[in-house]
Amino acid sequence: MRLSKTIAQSIVEEMMNLIPYNINVMNEEGIIIGSGDLSRIGNLHEGALEAIKEKSLNVIYSEKNSVKPGVNEPIIIDGKVIGVIGITGYSDEVKKFIKLVRVTAVLLIEQAEANEESQNRNLKRERFYYDLINRKTPYDEKFSKIAQDFGFDISKKHRAILVYGNNTSKKFYDLKKKYIFNYDLDINKTAFFISDDYKYKLLIDELKHYKDIEKIGIGEKEDIAAISLENSKKGVELGKKIKPNSKIYEYEELKFFIHLHHKNKEEIVNLISSIDKSEYKLELIQTIQIYVEENGQINDAALRLNIHRNTLNYRLERIKKITGKDPKNFFQLFELFCGLIWRE
């Protein structure tokens, strides 16, 4: 690392609050880059050059050719001289301080370096997540390596959980430390990315009990995380219109209504196609039709079909098993009904 002027001057100011002598900090070339005497900044320090050359303490006992008496100790980090710390004054008086000053200087330098590394990593993290939430094309090797630096395995499908509400509280901060793959879109919106189904369920269970959280949008698992995030947003936007009192909106449950804005109906039609392939297709399709006509009333639908209500429940369960859609759920029943309408 290189010793910056900012760090050098901070060392000077810190140490001159502790000892009554002028402090100089020189770079690896012996140039003064920090000093209690600002007029000396930029000058070459002969004693520092000697300390750098010998990698050891240099003592100047008396003033000679504008070189002031004092002691100069090289600052060595990882075996490399990155600068020199000097105390101006008679050697017998200042020598006892030089070790303390050097150790303190090293600590301040290492702390500054750690802070810089932390800032750089935070900046890289910001760039990574910005790319992650905006990129809707397949990931390349370069992006994969960046993701690996943050422990994010992009070879796995991820589900986005978009949380609306106060994300600045201590409780929410602790939650983000627990589920580390997250990104604050703004002060009231945070996206979590989860690949593990068990962790996903744990996160949702925790979020349910947060009073500061207004809405939660849940995307489906996707190869491209940004697509799941976009779908979680769509789920909340539509969900607030048709189920305003709900807190959680799952894209999987609402995607049919979202897809109504698009021309692609094939996925919905395929629900009925799966019934067409079963041996009981006629009675199951008729069951859906009558069940819809009777507004989901079990007794009335069973009477129309001339079957026992238990038989009707059995058929509804069979439809659910074949299509993955539960006729007793209004939204999923609507999907099945539209599948019938759009079927050719």
C-alpha positions in Angstrom: 0.0 0.0 0.0 1.0 3.7 -0.4 0.9 6.2 2.4 -1.5 9.0 1.4 -1.2 12.6 2.5 -4.6 12.4 4.2 -3.6 9.5 6.4 -0.1 11.1 7.0 -1.6 14.3 8.3 -4.2 12.5 10.4 -1.3 10.6 12.1 0.5 13.9 12.8 -2.6 15.5 14.3 -3.5 12.4 16.4 0.0 12.1 17.8 0.6 15.8 18.5 -2.4 15.7 20.8 -0.4 13.3 22.9 3.2 14.5 22.9 4.6 18.1 22.9 6.9 17.7 19.9 6.5 18.2 16.1 5.8 15.1 14.2 6.7 14.5 10.5 5.5 11.7 8.3 7.5 10.9 5.1 6.6 8.7 2.2 8.6 5.8 0.8 10.8 8.4 -1.0 11.6 10.5 2.0 9.3 13.4 1.1 7.4 15.0 3.9 3.7 14.5 3.3 2.4 15.3 6.8 3.8 17.6 9.5 2.9 19.8 12.4 4.9 22.5 10.5 3.0 22.8 7.3 5.8 24.8 5.7 7.9 21.6 5.6 5.4 19.5 3.6 6.9 18.6 0.2 10.5 18.9 1.4 13.0 16.0 1.2 13.9 14.7 4.7 17.5 13.5 4.8 17.0 11.5 8.1 14.1 9.7 6.5 16.2 8.7 3.5 18.7 7.1 5.9 16.0 5.3 7.8 14.5 3.9 4.6 17.9 2.8 3.4 18.9 1.0 6.6 15.3 -0.1 7.6 16.2 1.0 11.1 16.0 3.9 13.5 17.9 7.0 12.4 19.0 9.5 15.1 20.1 13.1 14.3 21.8 14.5 17.3 22.3 18.1 16.3 21.1 20.6 13.6 23.2 20.6 10.6 22.7 22.0 7.1 19.0 22.8 7.9 18.5 19.2 9.1 16.9 19.4 12.5 17.7 17.1 15.4 15.3 14.2 16.1 14.6 10.6 15.5 13.2 8.9 12.5 11.7 5.4 12.5 10.7 3.5 9.3 7.1 2.4 9.0 7.3 -1.3 7.9 4.1 -3.2 6.9 4.4 -6.7 5.5 8.1 -6.4 5.3 8.0 -3.3 3.1 8.9 0.3 4.1 5.9 2.4 3.2 7.1 5.6 5.0 8.9 7.1 8.0 7.7 8.7 11.2 9.8 11.4 12.7 9.8 13.4 15.9 11.7 16.7 16.0 13.7 17.4 19.1 16.8 16.4 21.0 17.2 12.7 20.8 17.4 12.0 24.6 14.0 13.7 25.0 12.1 12.3 22.0 13.6 8.9 21.6 11.4 7.4 24.3 8.3 8.4 22.3 9.3 7.0 18.9 8.2 3.4 19.4 4.8 4.5 20.7 4.4 6.9 17.8 5.4 4.3 15.2 3.1 1.6 16.7 0.2 4.1 16.8 1.0 5.2 13.2 0.9 1.5 12.0 -2.4 1.0 13.8 -3.9 4.1 12.2 -2.6 3.1 8.8 -4.0 -0.4 9.0 -7.3 0.9 10.2 -7.4 3.3 7.3 -6.6 0.5 4.9 -9.3 -1.7 6.5 -11.8 1.1 6.1 -10.8 1.6 2.5 -11.1 -2.1 1.8 -14.5 -2.1 3.4 -15.7 0.8 1.4 -14.4 -0.7 -1.8 -16.1 -4.0 -1.0 -19.4 -2.2 -0.3 -19.1 -0.4 -3.6 -18.5 -3.6 -5.4 -21.4 -5.2 -3.6 -23.6 -2.2 -4.7 -22.5 -2.7 -8.3 -23.1 -6.4 -8.2 -26.6 -6.2 -6.8 -27.5 -3.3 -9.2 -26.5 -5.5 -12.1 -28.3 -8.5 -10.6 -31.6 -6.7 -10.3 -31.4 -5.2 -13.7 -29.9 -8.0 -15.8 -32.4 -10.1 -17.7 -30.0 -11.9 -20.0 -28.2 -15.2 -19.2 -25.2 -14.8 -16.8 -21.7 -15.0 -18.3 -18.5 -16.3 -16.7 -17.4 -12.8 -15.7 -20.6 -12.1 -13.8 -20.4 -15.6 -12.2 -17.0 -14.9 -10.8 -18.2 -11.6 -9.3 -21.2 -13.3 -7.8 -18.9 -16.0 -6.2 -17.0 -13.2 -4.4 -20.2 -12.5 -2.5 -21.2 -16.2 -2.1 -24.0 -15.9 -4.5 -24.4 -19.1 -6.5 -26.0 -18.0 -9.8 -26.0 -21.6 -11.1 -29.1 -22.1 -8.8 -32.5 -20.7 -9.3 -33.4 -17.9 -7.0 -36.7 -16.6 -5.7 -37.1 -12.8 -5.1 -39.0 -11.7 -2.0 -39.8 -8.0 -2.2 -40.5 -6.3 1.1 -42.3 -3.0 1.3 -42.0 -1.1 4.6 -39.5 0.4 7.0 -36.1 -1.3 6.4 -34.0 1.0 8.7 -35.0 -0.5 12.0 -32.5 -2.5 14.2 -34.8 -5.6 13.9 -34.8 -5.4 10.1 -31.1 -4.8 10.0 -30.6 -8.0 12.0 -32.8 -9.8 9.6 -30.7 -8.7 6.6 -27.6 -10.0 8.4 -29.3 -13.3 8.8 -30.4 -13.5 5.2 -27.4 -12.0 3.5 -28.5 -12.0 -0.1 -30.5 -8.8 0.0 -30.5 -5.3 -1.6 -32.2 -2.1 -0.5 -34.0 -0.7 -3.5 -34.8 2.4 -1.4 -35.5 3.2 2.2 -38.9 1.5 2.1 -38.2 -1.4 -0.2 -35.8 -4.4 0.1 -35.3 -7.4 -2.1 -34.2 -10.8 -0.7 -33.0 -13.5 -2.9 -33.4 -17.1 -1.7 -32.5 -20.4 -3.5 -33.2 -22.8 -0.6 -36.9 -23.6 0.0 -36.4 -24.2 3.7 -34.8 -20.8 4.2 -37.5 -19.2 2.1 -40.2 -20.5 4.4 -38.3 -19.4 7.5 -37.9 -15.9 6.0 -41.6 -15.6 5.2 -42.6 -16.8 8.7 -40.4 -14.1 10.2 -41.6 -11.4 7.9 -45.2 -12.1 8.7 -44.7 -10.9 12.2 -43.0 -7.6 11.4 -45.4 -4.7 12.1 -43.4 -2.3 10.1 -43.8 -4.3 6.9 -46.7 -3.3 4.7 -46.6 -5.6 1.7 -44.6 -8.6 0.6 -44.3 -9.7 -3.0 -43.0 -13.2 -3.8 -41.7 -14.2 -7.2 -41.2 -17.7 -8.5 -37.8 -19.4 -8.7 -36.0 -18.3 -11.8 -32.6 -18.8 -13.5 -32.4 -15.0 -13.8 -33.0 -13.3 -10.4 -34.1 -10.0 -12.0 -37.1 -11.8 -13.6 -38.3 -13.1 -10.3 -37.9 -9.7 -8.8 -39.9 -8.1 -11.6 -42.6 -10.7 -11.1 -42.7 -10.0 -7.4 -43.3 -6.3 -8.2 -46.1 -7.2 -10.6 -47.7 -9.4 -7.9 -47.8 -6.6 -5.4 -49.1 -4.1 -8.0 -51.9 -6.3 -9.1 -52.5 -7.9 -5.7 -53.2 -4.5 -4.0 -56.0 -3.9 -6.5 -57.8 -7.2 -6.1 -56.9 -8.2 -2.5 -56.1 -4.9 -0.9 -56.3 -6.3 2.7 -53.7 -9.0 2.1 -50.1 -8.6 3.2 -48.5 -11.2 1.0 -48.9 -11.6 -2.7 -47.5 -14.6 -4.6 -46.8 -14.2 -8.3 -47.6 -17.9 -8.7 -51.1 -17.3 -7.5 -51.7 -14.0 -9.4 -49.7 -14.6 -12.6 -52.8 -15.7 -14.5 -54.4 -12.3 -14.0 -51.1 -10.6 -14.9 -51.0 -12.7 -18.0 -54.4 -11.4 -19.0 -52.6 -8.3 -20.2 -50.6 -10.5 -22.7 -51.6 -12.5 -25.7 -50.0 -15.8 -24.6 -52.8 -18.0 -23.3 -51.1 -21.3 -24.0 -50.2 -22.0 -20.4 -53.8 -21.6 -19.3 -55.2 -23.7 -22.1 -52.7 -26.5 -21.2 -54.5 -26.8 -17.8 -57.6 -28.1 -19.6 -55.5 -30.1 -22.1 -54.2 -32.1 -19.1 -57.8 -33.0 -18.2 -58.5 -33.9 -21.8 -55.8 -36.6 -21.5 -57.4 -38.2 -18.5 -60.0 -41.0 -18.8 -62.6 -39.0 -16.9 -62.2 -35.9 -19.0 -65.9 -35.4 -19.9 -67.2 -35.6 -16.3 -64.4 -33.5 -14.9 -64.9 -30.7 -17.5 -68.6 -30.8 -16.9 -67.9 -30.6 -13.2 -65.9 -27.4 -13.6 -68.7 -25.9 -15.8 -71.5 -26.7 -13.3 -69.4 -25.7 -10.3 -68.7 -22.3 -11.8 -72.4 -21.9 -12.8 -73.4 -22.6 -9.2 -70.9 -20.1 -7.9 -68.9 -22.8 -6.1 -71.8 -24.0 -3.9 -71.1 -27.7 -3.2 -74.7 -28.7 -2.5 -76.2 -26.9 -5.5 -73.5 -28.2 -7.9 -73.9 -31.8 -6.6 -77.7 -31.6 -7.1 -77.2 -30.3 -10.7 -74.7 -33.1 -11.5 -77.0 -35.6 -9.8 -74.2 -36.9 -7.6 -73.4 -37.0 -3.8 -71.5 -34.0 -2.4 -68.7 -36.4 -1.4 -68.4 -37.5 -5.0 -68.2 -33.9 -6.1 -65.4 -33.2 -3.6 -63.6 -36.3 -4.9 -63.9 -34.9 -8.5 -62.7 -31.5 -7.4 -59.7 -33.1 -5.7 -59.0 -35.1 -8.9 -59.0 -31.9 -10.9 -56.6 -30.3 -8.5 -54.3 -33.3 -8.8 -54.3 -33.3 -12.6 -54.0 -29.5 -13.2 -52.3 -28.3 -10.0 -55.1 -25.8 -9.6 -57.6 -26.0 -6.7 -61.2 -25.3 -7.9 -62.1 -24.3 -4.3 -59.7 -21.4 -4.7 -61.5 -18.6 -6.5 -58.5 -17.3 -8.5 -57.4 -20.8 -9.5 -61.0 -21.7 -10.4 -61.1 -18.6 -12.7 -57.9 -19.9 -14.4 -59.6 -23.2 -15.1 -62.7 -21.5 -16.4 -60.7 -19.3 -18.8 -58.9 -22.4 -19.9 -62.2 -23.8 -21.0 -63.2 -20.6 -22.8 -59.9 -20.4 -24.7 -59.7 -24.1 -25.5 -60.3 -24.7 -29.2 
